[in-house]
């Protein structure tokens, strides 16, 4: 069974999901369209968020196996 995300991990996830698009928009808004920046940030955020979720799942799986 999945457990709730810890507050620290939730804060880090939120910072990653908002920080990357903000940085891209601040640095590249004159070169690229808003949709291009959103697509780029989604392509960057997806593996990071997926990695965080996999780590959470792995920790829970190890706890279950060690019981």
N, C-alpha and C positions, 0 to 999 in steps of 0.2 A: 504494500500500500504506500502511495506517495505521501510524503510529509510536507507540511508547509515550508516554504522557503524561509531561510533565516533572514532577519532584518538586514544584516550586513550584506548578504548576497543579493537581496532585493534592491538595496541602495546601489550596489555596484552595477547590477543589471540595468537599473533605470538610468544611471549616469552614462553607461556605455550607449544605451539606446537613444539618449538625447544629446550626448556630447559629440558623437561622430557626425550626425547631420548638421549640428550647429557649427562645428569647426569647418566642415566642407562648405557650408553656405557662406561663412564669413571669409573664407580664403578664395573660393572659386565662383562666387556669385556673378562676377563680371564676365567669366569665360563660358559658364555652362548655364543651362536653363534650370529652373526649379525642379522640374521632373527628372532631369538628368542627375541632379544632386540627390533626390529621393531614391532613385534607382541605385545609385552608387552606395548610398548609406545602407540600403537594404542588403546589398550584396556584401558589404563589409560586416554589418551587424549579424546576419544570419549565422555564419560559422561561429562567431563569438558566443551568441546566445545558445546555440546548439551545444557548444563545448561546455558551457556552464551547466546546462541541463543534464548532459551526459555524466558530468562529475557528480552531480546531486544523485542521479540514479545509481551510479556505481557505489557511492557511499552507503546508500540505503540497502543495496543488494549485499554488500559485505556484512552489514549489521545483521541482516536476516540469516546469512549463512553461518555466522559465528555463534548464533543462539543455539 
